[in-house]
Amino acid sequence: MISVRKCNQLLPKVNKVITVKMIAHEPDFKKTLSWLDPTNKDDCIIAATLEVQREEPSSIVVLVTNDINHQNKAEMANLPFIEPPDTSTSSS
Protein backbone atom coordinates (compact mmCIF):
# COMPACT_ATOMS: atom_id res chain seq x y z
CA MET A 1 0.00 0.00 0.00
CA ILE A 2 1.17 3.52 -0.76
CA SER A 3 2.03 5.48 2.36
CA VAL A 4 -0.38 8.29 3.10
CA ARG A 5 2.19 11.10 2.83
CA LYS A 6 3.81 9.70 -0.34
CA CYS A 7 0.50 9.48 -2.21
CA ASN A 8 0.49 13.16 -3.22
CA GLN A 9 4.05 12.83 -4.50
CA LEU A 10 3.58 9.61 -6.45
CA LEU A 11 0.27 10.03 -8.23
CA PRO A 12 1.24 13.02 -10.41
CA LYS A 13 4.19 10.96 -11.74
CA VAL A 14 2.06 8.13 -13.15
CA ASN A 15 2.70 7.81 -16.89
CA LYS A 16 -0.08 5.46 -17.89
CA VAL A 17 -3.83 5.38 -18.27
CA ILE A 18 -5.69 5.49 -14.96
CA THR A 19 -9.28 4.39 -14.61
CA VAL A 20 -11.18 6.38 -11.99
CA LYS A 21 -14.20 4.75 -10.47
CA MET A 22 -16.79 6.47 -8.30
CA ILE A 23 -18.70 4.03 -6.13
CA ALA A 24 -21.73 4.54 -3.91
CA HIS A 25 -21.20 2.11 -1.07
CA GLU A 26 -22.86 1.73 2.33
CA PRO A 27 -20.25 0.54 4.83
CA ASP A 28 -20.70 -2.34 7.24
CA PHE A 29 -19.53 -0.87 10.54
CA LYS A 30 -19.15 -4.35 12.03
CA LYS A 31 -16.19 -4.89 9.66
CA THR A 32 -14.34 -1.59 10.02
CA LEU A 33 -12.26 0.34 12.51
CA SER A 34 -13.90 0.45 15.94
CA TRP A 35 -13.28 4.17 16.43
CA LEU A 36 -15.34 5.18 13.36
CA ASP A 37 -18.77 6.57 14.25
CA PRO A 38 -21.65 5.42 11.97
CA THR A 39 -23.53 8.68 12.66
CA ASN A 40 -20.63 10.82 11.37
CA LYS A 41 -20.67 11.40 7.59
CA ASP A 42 -16.86 11.65 7.30
CA ASP A 43 -16.52 8.35 9.17
CA CYS A 44 -19.05 6.73 6.83
CA ILE A 45 -16.96 7.80 3.85
CA ILE A 46 -13.75 6.52 5.47
CA ALA A 47 -15.42 3.18 6.35
CA ALA A 48 -16.83 2.80 2.83
CA THR A 49 -13.45 3.58 1.27
CA LEU A 50 -11.73 1.03 3.52
CA GLU A 51 -14.34 -1.53 2.53
CA VAL A 52 -13.76 -0.90 -1.19
CA GLN A 53 -10.02 -1.22 -0.51
CA ARG A 54 -10.61 -4.64 1.09
CA GLU A 55 -12.94 -5.78 -1.73
CA GLU A 56 -10.55 -4.61 -4.50
CA PRO A 57 -7.10 -5.65 -3.20
CA SER A 58 -5.43 -5.39 -6.61
CA SER A 59 -6.63 -1.79 -7.08
CA ILE A 60 -5.18 1.40 -5.67
CA VAL A 61 -7.97 3.02 -3.68
CA VAL A 62 -7.46 6.69 -2.82
CA LEU A 63 -9.77 9.13 -1.05
CA VAL A 64 -10.06 12.50 -2.80
CA THR A 65 -10.82 15.34 -0.39
CA ASN A 66 -9.68 18.87 0.40
CA ASP A 67 -11.22 18.78 3.89
CA ILE A 68 -8.36 18.82 6.41
CA ASN A 69 -10.39 17.00 9.10
CA HIS A 70 -11.27 14.28 6.61
CA GLN A 71 -7.61 14.03 5.61
CA ASN A 72 -6.60 13.68 9.28
CA LYS A 73 -9.07 10.81 9.77
CA ALA A 74 -7.89 9.18 6.54
CA GLU A 75 -4.31 9.38 7.78
CA MET A 76 -5.29 7.81 11.12
CA ALA A 77 -6.99 5.00 9.15
CA ASN A 78 -3.84 4.59 7.01
CA LEU A 79 -5.92 5.44 3.95
CA PRO A 80 -4.18 7.23 1.07
CA PHE A 81 -5.73 10.55 0.07
CA ILE A 82 -5.10 13.35 -2.39
CA GLU A 83 -6.53 16.83 -2.73
CA PRO A 84 -8.57 17.56 -5.85
CA PRO A 85 -7.06 20.12 -8.22
CA ASP A 86 -8.14 23.71 -7.74
CA THR A 87 -10.60 24.33 -10.56
CA SER A 88 -11.58 27.85 -9.48
CA THR A 89 -10.76 30.59 -11.92
CA SER A 90 -9.76 33.94 -10.53
CA SER A 91 -9.89 37.15 -12.49
CA SER A 92 -6.85 38.97 -11.08
Secondary structure, 3 states (H helix, E strand, C coil): CCCHHHHHHHHHHCCCCCCCCCCCCCCCHHHCCCCCCCCCHHHHHHHHHHHHHHHCCCCCCCEECCCHHHHHHHHHCCCCEECCCCCCCCCC
